[in-house]
């Protein structure tokens, strides 16, 4: 018995969807082992603080990403308690559509249900569908198409 790429992808999808902790498959010379590891809480000890020196405040240059979102130290942002976020399940590159020039999976104002495909994250040349972990209306897309994304990064604001 041989496994093709689609069958292996199906196994990976089942592993994710069913939140399995371990999956081991062995047939002849073929062996597949998937195992979740739990992140241990680590305590970090802070180094003694150095004397603070007043530095002049300067604006970020216009070409610097996020310059338009720069906030002052006294600005307070209050989040709506009903706001939820769909976060990235992995590190990779964010794509809002299945191919360049295609319509995005979801847009601001769209209604999503838990389990709906909302985007793709490319990791190691594999396109991974990301499914909604929250139901609601897409209020904001927080990542630009084609940009890198970290595990746990907020992708969509859902209300």
Backbone as a ProteinNet text record, in pm:
[ID]
protein_1_A
[PRIMARY]
XXXXXXXXXXXXXXXXXXXXXXXXXXXXXXXXXXXXXXXXXXXXXXXXXXXXXXXXXXXXXXXXXXXXXXXXXXXXXXXXXXXXXXXXXXXXXXXXXXXXXXXXXXXXXXXXXXXXXXXXXXXXXXXXXXXXXXXXXXXXXXXXXXXXXXXXXXXXXXX
[TERTIARY]
84.9	0	89.2	67.6	142	46.9	98.8	19.2	58.2	-42.7	-11.8	-23.9	14.2	16.8	-121	-226.9	-363.2	-405.5	-367.8	-402.4	-328.4	-203.1	-125.7	-185.2	-224.6	-288.9	-419.4	-495.1	-619.9	-592.1	-484.5	-446	-408.7	-334.6	-295.7	-419.2	-515.8	-639.7	-716.8	-726.9	-797.3	-728.1	-594.4	-516.3	-550.4	-558.2	-589.3	-734.7	-828.1	-971.2	-1014.3	-956.9	-997.2	-911.1	-820.8	-734.4	-664.3	-615	-545.3	-412.8	-367.2	-239.2	-126.6	-161.7	-58.8	-123	-54.3	-98.1	26.2	24.9	138.2	84.9	146.1	104.7	230.2	228.6	346	298.5	355.1	323.9	448.3	508.9	632.3	741.7	803.5	908.8	853	724.6	662.4	622.6	663.5	626.9	595.1	483.3	439.3	407.9	467.7	442.8	414.3	294.1	255.8	228.1	286.4	268.3	267.7	167.5	160.5	248.4	315.5	393.6	329.1	331.3	273.5	382.9	351.3	447.1	444.1	560	569.5	579.4	518.6	530.8	672.8	735.7	871.1	869.5	948	956.2	1083.6	1068.7	1182.2	1213.9	1339.4	1382.5	1434.5	1384.3	1426.1	1560.9	1640.4	1768.9	1742.9	1832.6	1812.1	1797.6	1710.2	1685.2	1801.2	1831	1933.5	1867.4	1947	1895.1	1830.8	1710.3	1640.3	1694.5	1715.9	1764.9	1655.7	1624.8	1520.8	1571.3	1493.8	1527.5	1423.4	1464.8	1366.4	1269.5	1142.4	1040.2	1043.8	1037.4	1034.9	931.2	876.8	777	847.7	780.2	833.7	824.9	919.7	911.2	787.3	735.9	612.9	624.9	743.6	758.8	768.2	775.8	788.6	651.5	637.6	507	450.8	324.6	257.6	271.9	332.2	350.7	217.8	113.7	-15.6	-84.1	-37.3	-98.2	-19	82.8	166.3	79.5	87.6	5.3	93.8	39.6	115.6	106.9	195.1	200.9	76.3	5.9	-110.5	-240.4	-233.9	-354.7	-400.1	-529.5	-585.5	-685.5	-671.6	-761.8	-851	-981.3	-1075.9	-1134.8	-1128.9	-1184.9	-1327.1	-1413.8	-1549.7	-1541.3	-1607	-1597.2	-1655.6	-1738.5	-1796.7	-1706.5	-1594.5	-1503.1	-1421.9	-1415.5	-1337	-1238.7	-1138.8	-1038.1	-1017.7	-990	-945	-793.7	-721.9	-575.8	-509.3	-383.8	-307.7	-268.3	-295.2	-256.3	-111.7	-39.9	97.1	173.5	301.5	387.8	384.3	377.1	377.6	347.6	295.5	258.7	108	44.1	-100.6	-148	-250.8	-316	-467.3	-530.9	-674.7	-757.6	-696.1	-768.2	-691.6	-759.3	-696.9	-594.8	-602.7	-506.1	-502.3	-391	-383.3	-494.4	-559.7	-666.8	-803.5	-809	-936.5	-997.4	-1128.6	-1196.4	-1149.1	-1140.6	-1098	-1200.5	-1154.4	-1245.9	-1351.8	-1307.4	-1400	-1356.5	-1451.9	-1425.8	-1493.2	-1456.5	-1519.3	-1669.4	-1746.8	-1892.3	-1950.6	-1867.1	-1915.2	-1944.5	-2043.6	-2078.2	-2004.9	-1943.4	-1873.3	-1924.4	-1920.1	-1954	-1827.1	-1821.6	-1706.8	-1687.7	-1565.8	-1536.3	-1528.6	-1577.7	-1566.8	-1421.6	-1379.2	-1243.3	-1238.6	-1141.1	-1131.9	-1006.3	-902.6	-780.5	-690.7	-574.8	-472.9	-343.4	-271.3	-137.2	-42	55.7	155.9	270.4	300.3	412.4	490	616.8	704.2	645.8	600.4	546.3	414.9	350.1	221.3	117	7.5	-102.3	-198.3	-214.7	-298	-421.8	-539.2	-662.8	-679.2	-716.9	-742.2	-892.6	-946	-1090.5	-1123.4	-1240.5	-1285.7	-1300.8	-1247.1	-1261.6	-1371.7	-1424.6	-1531.3	-1638.4	-1763.3	-1872.3	-1903.8	-1946.1	-1983	-1961.9	-1949.3	-1928.9	-1782.5	-1717.8	-1579.6	-1581.5	-1520.1	-1515.8	-1391.2	-1279.4	-1154.3	-1058.3	-985.3	-877.4	-749.7	-676.4	-563.1	-427.2	-425.4	-300	-312.6	-204.4	-203.8	-172.3	-236.8	-217.5	-70.6	-18.3	119.4	222.8	179.3	273.5	295.2	412.7	439.8	354.5	325.7	242.4	301.1	287.4	339.6	227.8	264.4	167.6	96.8	-34.7	-111.8	-142	-90.8	-118.2	-265.6	-321.1	-460.8	-472.2	-563.6	-583	-708.8	-819.6	-948.3	-1010.7	-1073.7	-1153.3	-1298.2	-1360.6	-1496.9	-1586.1	-1701.2	-1794.2	-1930.1
-118	0	123.9	213.8	339	454.7	563.3	681.3	790.4	856.1	969.8	1097.9	1208.2	1336.5	1376.2	1351.6	1387.9	1309	1181.2	1100.4	1149.5	1188.4	1241.2	1372.9	1458.9	1586.1	1560.9	1460.1	1425.6	1383.1	1306.5	1267.2	1388.6	1482.9	1604.4	1686.2	1697.1	1770.7	1705.5	1572.8	1500.7	1521.2	1520.4	1543.4	1679.9	1782.8	1919	1931.1	1883.9	1900.4	1829	1715.5	1637	1667.3	1762.9	1806.7	1687.4	1595.4	1477	1518.7	1439.1	1465.3	1386.6	1266.4	1184.1	1096	1083	994.6	925.7	792.6	716.4	614.4	613.1	523.8	460	326.3	257.2	147.3	146.3	41.2	15.3	-97.3	-128	-30.5	31.7	129.7	268.2	287.3	418.5	431.6	541.7	567.6	715.3	743.7	881.5	895.3	995.5	1022.1	1170.2	1201.9	1339.5	1345.5	1443.8	1454.4	1600.6	1639.8	1776.6	1787.3	1898	1923.5	2040.2	2035.3	2142.5	2239.2	2367.8	2471	2485.4	2472.5	2486.7	2633.9	2668.7	2806	2826.8	2928.2	2959.6	3094.5	3104.5	3228.9	3301.1	3427.1	3507.4	3606.1	3614.4	3707.9	3832.8	3946.4	4072	4116	4172.8	4228.6	4360.5	4403.6	4531.9	4643.6	4737.8	4847.4	4945.8	4997.1	5099.3	5234.8	5334	5469	5510.1	5566.5	5609.1	5743.3	5752.2	5874.6	5927.3	6054.7	6113.8	6119.2	6060	6060.7	6144	6218	6296.7	6204	6241.9	6164.7	6201	6099.3	6128.3	6040.4	6089.9	6016.2	5914.2	5803	5704.3	5757.4	5723.6	5769.1	5710.2	5779.3	5738.7	5599.8	5558.3	5427.9	5313.5	5343.5	5241.1	5179.8	5043.4	4981.6	5019.3	5051.2	5081.7	5225.3	5313.4	5451.8	5520.1	5480.4	5545.9	5502.7	5394.4	5344.9	5383.2	5466.3	5505.1	5581.3	5543.5	5605.2	5669.7	5769.5	5831.8	5743.5	5765.9	5682.3	5697.8	5809.5	5832.5	5788.4	5746.2	5704.9	5570.2	5555.8	5432.5	5381.6	5255.1	5195.1	5097.1	5120.1	5032.5	4935.8	4807.9	4705.2	4675	4651	4607	4466.3	4440.4	4307.2	4197.2	4233.3	4134.8	4105.4	4175.9	4155.5	4029.2	3948.5	3825.2	3832.1	3747.2	3746.7	3605.3	3595.4	3470.5	3485.1	3390.5	3400.6	3294.7	3316.9	3227.3	3100	2984.4	2859.3	2820.4	2903	2866.6	2988.1	2969.6	3070.4	3049.1	3157.2	3142.9	3274.9	3265.9	3383.3	3384	3497.3	3512.4	3542.4	3469.6	3497.6	3501.1	3607.1	3623	3547.2	3506.1	3436.5	3310.8	3224.1	3098.7	3117.2	3229.7	3258.2	3409	3460.1	3603.5	3644.2	3756.3	3806.3	3749.6	3644.8	3585.7	3667	3651.2	3716.4	3651.8	3731.6	3679.8	3582.9	3495.7	3402.1	3478.5	3582.6	3667.4	3812.7	3902.1	4045.9	4110.8	4235	4308.9	4313.7	4279.9	4279.5	4141.4	4045.2	3909	3838.9	3751.6	3669	3536.9	3492.2	3363.6	3277.7	3147.9	3050.7	2976.1	2926.8	2848.7	2732.7	2717.8	2611.2	2657.7	2779.5	2833.3	2865.6	2840.5	2876.1	3028	3093	3239.3	3289.9	3205.9	3247.4	3126.3	3151.7	3047.6	3099.3	3009.6	3042.8	2942.7	2997.3	2913.6	2892.4	2765.5	2730.2	2618	2643.3	2543.9	2492.1	2584.6	2554.5	2476.7	2466.6	2399.7	2505.1	2504	2597.8	2535.3	2601.3	2550.9	2637.6	2577	2651.4	2681.4	2805.3	2844	2857.2	2791.5	2792.7	2883.6	2945.2	3037	2962.2	3020.3	2964.3	3036.8	3142.7	3223	3246.5	3256.7	3293.2	3440.2	3506	3647	3718.8	3850.1	3935.5	3980.4	3971.8	4018.9	4171	4224.2	4369.4	4433.6	4356.7	4413.2	4299.6	4319.6	4228.3	4293.4	4224.6	4283	4253.8	4176.7	4139.2	4170.6	4220.9	4249.2	4122.4	4109.9	3994.6	3979.3	3856.7	3828.2	3859.7	3903.4	3937.9	3819	3812	3704.4	3720.8	3607.9	3607.7	3507.7	3537.8	3452.9	3367.1	3260.9	3179.3	3264.4	3258.1	3331.7	3475.8	3523.7	3662	3677.8	3791.2	3819.8	3846	3774.1	3788.1	3868.9	3830.5	3895.1	3937.4	4053.8	4101.6	4062.1	3988.1	3938.2	3995.4	4045.1	4102.2	4040.3
0	0	0	-92.9	-99.2	-74	-21.8	5.4	-92.4	-149.1	-235.2	-153.4	-212.6	-142.1	-90.8	-169.9	-127.2	-3.7	2.6	119.4	243.8	225.9	339.2	386.1	290	327.1	402.5	361	430.6	574	593.6	729.2	813.7	752.3	824.5	861.5	767.7	796	909.8	907.1	1013.6	1147.6	1147.2	1269	1328.4	1241.1	1286.9	1331.7	1247.8	1275.6	1402.6	1428.3	1545.1	1667.1	1651.7	1760.5	1827.4	1743	1793.6	1857	1951.3	2015.4	1949.1	1895.6	1834	1728.1	1615.3	1507.5	1453.7	1455.1	1405.7	1306.7	1188.2	1081.2	1023.6	1011.3	961.1	867.8	746.7	651.2	568	585.1	513.8	554.6	454.6	482.4	511.2	481.5	504.5	650.5	711.7	850.5	865.3	930.8	953.6	1102.2	1165.3	1306.3	1321.9	1368.7	1399.2	1548.2	1614.1	1758.4	1797.3	1875.2	1926	2048.7	2059.4	2179.7	2251.5	2379.1	2458.1	2496.1	2485.7	2522.6	2673.9	2734.1	2879.3	2915.7	3027.5	3076.1	3124.8	3073	3115.8	3186.1	3288.2	3361.8	3320.7	3294.9	3252.5	3363.9	3398.1	3500.2	3430.4	3471.7	3409.7	3465.5	3378.7	3420.8	3492.1	3577.4	3644.1	3540.3	3571.3	3477.7	3478.8	3361.8	3349.5	3367.7	3392.6	3406.8	3274.7	3284.3	3164	3117	2988.2	2927.9	2836.8	2847.7	2763.2	2619.8	2530.4	2388.9	2315.5	2215.3	2141.7	2068.5	2067.9	1998.5	1852	1768.6	1626.7	1559.2	1451.1	1375.3	1286.1	1261.7	1169.8	1027.8	942.7	804.8	736.6	634.9	567.1	504.7	464.1	400.2	501.2	630.2	733.8	760.8	755.9	779.1	916.3	920.5	1046.3	1091	1008.1	1051.1	1076.3	1002.3	1019.9	1148.8	1209.2	1332.1	1455.9	1440.4	1553.8	1654.5	1779.7	1883	1988.4	2053.2	2160.9	2284.2	2378.5	2498.4	2584	2573.2	2656.6	2589.9	2463.7	2393.8	2447.5	2475.8	2526.2	2422.5	2385.2	2288.5	2363.7	2357.9	2425.3	2324.2	2353.5	2265.9	2311.4	2214.6	2240.9	2299.7	2412.7	2473.4	2384.4	2285.8	2194.8	2075.1	2064.6	1953	1974.8	1868.7	1871.9	1755.8	1758.5	1653.6	1601.6	1472.2	1412.8	1401.7	1459.5	1465.1	1377.4	1349.8	1263.3	1338.6	1279.4	1344.8	1316.4	1236.3	1198.3	1149.3	1128.8	1069.1	918.2	841.9	696.7	628.4	505.5	427.5	410.3	441.6	437.3	295.7	251.5	123.6	147.3	100.9	121.8	19.3	-92.6	-199.1	-239.6	-315.5	-356.8	-467.8	-540.2	-647.3	-670.1	-722.4	-751.3	-848.4	-819	-903.8	-871.4	-789.9	-749.3	-635.1	-616.9	-504.5	-374.9	-269.2	-139.3	-82.7	6.7	71.9	150.7	223.2	298.9	284.7	299.1	295	414.1	442.3	551	524.7	626.9	615.7	590.9	552.4	528.2	659.4	655	770	758.3	867.1	867.8	981.6	957.2	1061	1097.8	1217.5	1261.1	1164	1112	1017.7	873	841.8	706.2	674.7	550.6	508.9	492.6	558.5	555.5	484.2	470	402.2	384	325.6	307.9	368.9	434.3	481.4	416.6	343.7	279.4	377.2	400.2	487.8	420.5	393	330.9	199.2	115.9	-18	-14.3	102.6	115.3	147.3	70.4	93	195.1	310.3	419.2	432.6	421.1	441	589.9	620	758.3	773.9	873.8	897	1014.4	1005.5	1110.3	1242.3	1346.9	1481.6	1557.8	1496.2	1555.3	1449.7	1491.7	1401.1	1420.2	1312.9	1322.7	1191.3	1198.8	1082.4	1081.2	963.5	950.8	962	1067	1090.3	1029.9	1028.7	978.6	941.9	832.3	794.3	846.7	931.5	1002.8	939.3	829.8	763.9	615.6	556.7	414.3	336.2	220.8	134.7	95.5	107.7	68.8	175.5	293.3	399.8	494	556.3	651.7	776.7	838.5	958.7	1058.1	1184.9	1292.4	1350.8	1418.7	1491.2	1595.5	1600.9	1699.8	1663.3	1549.6	1506.9	1473.4	1505.3	1473.7	1322.9	1256.2	1112.8	1083	1147.9	1125	1256.6	1254.7	1368	1336.2	1427.1	1406.9	1515.7	1476.4	1574.9	1566.1
[MASK]
+++++++++++++++++++++++++++++++++++++++++++++++++++++++++++++++++++++++++++++++++++++++++++++++++++++++++++++++++++++++++++++++++++++++++++++++++++++++++++++++

